[in-house]
Amino acid sequence: MELHLIRHPRPNVEPGICYGRTDLDVAESVPDVADRLRPLLPPRFALHTSPLRRARLLAEALGSPQIDPRLQEMNFGDWEGRRFDDLGRAIDAWADDPLGFAAPNGESARDMSARVLHWLDETTRAASAEQPLVVVAHGGPLRAIAGHLLGLPADRWLGLDFACGKSTRIDLEAWGTTLKWFNR
């Protein structure tokens, strides 16, 4: 199976603001991003997306997506929309346990990964190996998908830096997984 992981266009948010589930608009032209990505995609594919506007708008510009809330970005709870500088020492707790820490009323990276990997397992089992799959989502879910498929330990997934409006291709074969390109 040919799998394309696409991060949404650059969101319209000030630098230093914590956002995950916040439904932000985009700061760049969705049609322009879609036009840049189309040559990288196969002629036909199954398309899945997060319901959040920044991902959904791009997916809709690429085709008719299946929208799944499990592809949403991590929920930062009470931290959503706040400046990281204003969170004080709470950031230290997150740095000490990046996978297990959850902001108040939010979810941990481990919890987010579990829901995304449940989606991945369900979707790839139901999909035809011949039909490419395109996913338009967010940095966190894409890290979980790629890290898992590439066999990286979960604590290394954070090092996968998915650029906004770029595509990563991973091919899944019976014999193993191949990273074809990253951030094109």
Protein Blocks (a to p, Z undefined) as FASTA:
>chain_A
ZZdddddddddddehiacfklccddfbdfklmmmmmmmmpcfbdcddddfbfklmmmmmm
nmccdddfklpccdekjmgopafklnmmmlmmmmmmmmlpccehiacfklmmmmmmmmmm
mmmmmpcfklccdddddfklmmmmmmmmnopafklmmmpccdehiacdddddfkbccdfb
ghZZ
